[in-house]
Amino acid sequence: MNEIIATILSATFVAAVIRTTTPILFASLGGLLSDLVGSLNVALEGIMLIGALTAVIVSAHAPWYIGVLAGLAAGGLLGAVMALFHLRFKADIILVGFAINIIAAGGTVTVLTYATGGDKGTSINIPSKAVPALDLSFLGNIPAIGPFLREVLSGHSYLTWLAAFMVYAIWYFLYRTPEGLRFRAVGEYPPAAEAAGIAPNRLRTYGLIASGCLAGLGGAQLAMFSFVGFTRDMTAGRGFIALGAVLLGRRHPIGTMIAAVLFGFFEALSIALPGILKWMPGELIHTIPFVVTVLALMLSSRRKVTA
Amino acid sequence: MTQGRLILSETGRIVMAAIFALAVTLVIIFFASKTPWATFETFVTSPLSSKRTIGIWIDDSVKLALAGLAFSLVFQARQFALGVQGQVYIGGLFATLVAFSPLGTTWIALPAGILAAMIGGAVIGFIPGYAKSKLGANEIVSSLMLNYIAYDVCNYVLRVYLASLESGLTTSASFPPQSIYPAFIPRTRVDFGIVVALATTLVVWFLLYRTAWGLKLRLTGHNARFAAYSGIRSSFIMVSAMTAAGAIGGLLGAVFVQGTAYGKLSIGFEAGMAFEGILITIVARNRPLAIPFVALGYGYLRQGAALMNYRADVPAEVIGIVQGIVILLVASSFTVPGKAMLARLMGNRTAASRATS
């Protein structure tokens, strides 16, 4: 037990939590934006997966930031497709989202097969690039807490810092701009927003596109940092966990971030534990993030239940 | 609408969906294959190429139908519980435990295994339902999380207690013969599973359309507020629908492991098939009696895609793309543009604008 606590308190573990949180944070911020305007985006998982593969393939032929932008664009495009089918063709948003997930699961493997020339598992023979790490080792010069800060904050992906900034940016947008007010109004009570002359479907479209872009970024981070490359089903439920973070985060960017960090923490724990608790079966350690998500939802949900 | 007209229009929808699926596949094959026509021919004809492939097609359809039935129950109640995959793993695991217990070599092995699997699945179905009705936890996320948990738990029990060096580390030993379905046609996968699927179809139909519970469930699905005003306890309907669907998911798990295709427990035996039930039930518009037909049709395409993978240069996973696009098209009530055009041709403006809106 002491060993676990020592691990959790160590600077390397905190840094690991930041790393595992980043993709989830991107996706859950995306989920937040679409949930706010009234469309729960269950496709985060699939969009992340497609974003990851797009980023990997494009980055093999272009600089890393073009790869990241391609992941973002692929996500945005999928968000637009969702908006088209949901808002224009009146399909149920949950079904649209799941259709995207199914297309992503099959489509990424199909594309991967062609991109690698027959490998259905990984993109190991594609020379994809990584997102560079931001070196903050000068923090080590600060007396006393310097080394700790350096361990925790230095060497993270540029995208990690972007994700942290996005929390602030989305908060600013939602609570300090007129468009953000409209955004929240549509989610709270659409008829009132409509009466005030706001077209809900326009904002819902923006919400879904933005949500796709952010999930695409999450996918890019997943495939272009620490582990570089694409593997089949590499999101492994992170998009669904991010959806849990959206529901847990009380429709607020800060709340969403806290929930994302919570799930990032348990993911990092499930990565660190096999080295500490050797007697504990790997399969059961692997369930930790999922169990925590279910429990967190059960213990925290106070939303009014409608059938 | 009379019964006959209804059957006709629903058949039309299903045929339309099939045409969509074929068209989408053809487009993908044209992009993906060097010899598109030959590949498409393989895709369309290969499932009928031998007794063995026909058997696999039928067996897949049985499983797809059961997955579709499980989803149809919750979708009729407009609950998006997506936990069939987890129920299949737990059901399969429970059926396996029965098969290796002393019961496994007696005549009671099959019914006991099926019952255990259904109970296991029902528990997995009940959890998100209860969590939603009592604690307000979103059923989509909690049921998806349970899928991952169930998969890991099943693999854990398999690795630690059931797998051995002789059986290979990813599977259990074969079940005793009393715990495996009798095959109806020797050396094919056509087995007792067909009876299970057809019986389940009838039971689900009966529950939904011939019982008070089913009426309440469908009312809740159509209009939850109306149902609540008329005194239906929607939370009870919600939980019971998810639990019953869970039992069907568990049953599917038993059909997987007890069927002649496996006759044992293997890692990842479900191979993503549970989620394909979504397509089945969407195309069948959640109507139990239509589900076996849709399952046969989709099972055929699926088998065609799998064989295309071996005999041509297009990976089987393209079926996922086809599947997703068909769900998108069917869920967005694809008859609308046609109707609008027809109305416009008839000079009926208001009908046209209503149909497009």
Interface residues (C-beta under 8 A of the other chain):
Chain A: L40 V42 F85 F89 K90 A91 D92 I94 L95 V96 F98 A99 I100 N101 I102 I103 A104 A105 G106 G107 V109 T110 T113 Y114 K120 G237 F240 I241 L243 G244 L247 P281 E283 L284 H286 T287 F290 V291 T293 V294 L297 M298 L299 S301 R302 R303 K304 V305 T306 A307
Chain B: A32 A77 R78 Q79 F80 L82 I127 A131 K132 S133 L135 G136 A137 N138 I140 V141 S142 L144 M145 L146 Y148 I149 D152 V153 N155 Y156 R159 V160 T220 A224 A227 A228 S234 S235 I237 M238 G272 F275 I278 L279 I282 P315 E317 V318 I319 G320 I321 Q323 G324 I325 I327 L328 A331 S332 S333 V336
